[in-house]
Amino acid sequence: MKDDYIPEFHGDRPDCNAISATTLAFVGDAVQTLFVRTRLSLTHGEKSGYLHRLAAAEVSATAQAAAFRRIEPILTEAEEAVFRRCRNAKTNTVAKHASIGDYRIATGFEGLIGWLYLQDGHARLNELLACAYPSERDPETRKRGAE
């Protein structure tokens, strides 16, 4: 698959219902960051500092909320339930550069990604990430489109 930038999880499959929503979001944040950084590294021939800035923009809470909105119509009932569970989780952090609504959506999105990764949802995870971050949404493409 062209957008298969995430390695499969090879450990024992945990019971994700026993894992806290914030822990699922913690794992999902790492998986999503790996996806974005790998995709940018393989599609842009730039220096790492520039790639870091592009990646930071793509993994911000506001960008994550926008990415979630792109996949929301194609989620299964189980995926929607995981998203809601993680979105509604009490966190000890506050949004610094995003609205509280976008921050909660981003937390739900990260939780869903973490859940799929740990649940052996590799194919579905890559499908959703490809929809959430289609190639035409690359920061360079958006920049060129604005000129």
N, C-alpha and C positions, 0 to 999 in steps of 0.2 A: 504494500500500500504506500502511495507516495507520501502521505502525511503521517506515517508510522514512526514517530520520533521518540516514543516511550518504550523502554524495555519492559518485558513481561515480569510480573512479580513471581518469584520462584519459591517463596517461603510457604510455610503451612498457612492455609487460609484461616484467618481469624473470624470469629463471630462479630461482624461489624455492628450488630445491634448492641453488643456489650462494650463497644468503644464509644467514648464520649464524642459528641458532635464537634467540639472544638479540636479534639485530636484528629478526627477525620479531616477537618479543615486544615490542620497543620500538615498532614500528609499530602492533601490535595494541593496546597500551596507549593510544596516542593515539586510535585509531579507537573503541575501547570508551568512552573518556572522552567523546569527542565525541557518541557515541550517547546516553550517560546524561545528559550535560548538556543536549543538545538536547531529549530527551524530557521531562526535568524542567522545562525552561524553557517548553515548550509545554503542559504539563499542570498546572502549578502557577503561580498568580499571586502569587508571593512575591518578596521582595527577594533580591538576588544573594547576600548573605551566608548566608541560610537555604538557598538552592539549593546553594551550595557545600558546606555541611555534609551535605545530603542526598546530593549526588553523591559526596563523599568516602566516605561509608558504603557506597555502591553499588560503588565501584571498589577497595575494600580487598581484600587477598588473601583474607581469609575469605569475603567476599561473592562474589568472583570464583570461588572454589572451589565455592561453593553454586550459582552460575549455571552452571558447567560441569556439575555433577551433573544439572542439569535437562535439559541437551541431550545428555548422554552416550549415552542409549539411541537417539538418532536420527542419530548420526554415521555417515558412510560409512567404509569401510576406509581410504581415502586420508586422510580427516580424522583418524581415529584415529591413523594413522601420524605425521602432522604433530604432533598433540598429544603423542604419546609422545616424539618427537624433541625438542620444545621443553621438555617437562617434565623430561627427563633431562639437559638442557644444564647445563654447569657455569657457575655465576654467581659473580660476585665480591661479591655482596651477600647479606645475611642477613635473614631475616624479623624484623621488629621487633615486630609485634603479631599474629602468626599462627604456627601450628605450621609446622614445616618441610614437612610433608605438604601443607598447604593452600597454602603459598607455591609449592611446585613445581607443584601443580595449576593455580594462578593463572598461573604462567609459561607452562605448556602451553596454557592457555585463551587468553592474550594472543597467543601464537605462532600458534595456529590462526586467530584473528581477523585478524592481520597477513597470514598466508598467503592467506586468502580474499580480503581486500581487494586484495592485489597480483596475485592470480591471476585477476582478473575474475570473482570469485564474488559479485558484488553482491547478486543475488537470494538466494542461499543464505546469505550473511552476514546480511542483514536477517531472513531466516527464523529463523536460529539465535539472533540477538540478541533477537528477539521472544519466542522460547521461553525463552531464558535470563532475560529480564526481562519477564515478562508483566505487564500493567497492574495486576493484583490484587496484585503483589509490590511496588508502589510503597511507599516508606517511610511515606507518610501513611496508606495503607490498612492497613499492618501496625500502625501506631501506634493507629489507630482500633479495629482488631480486638482489641488487647490491653486496651482499656479496658473 
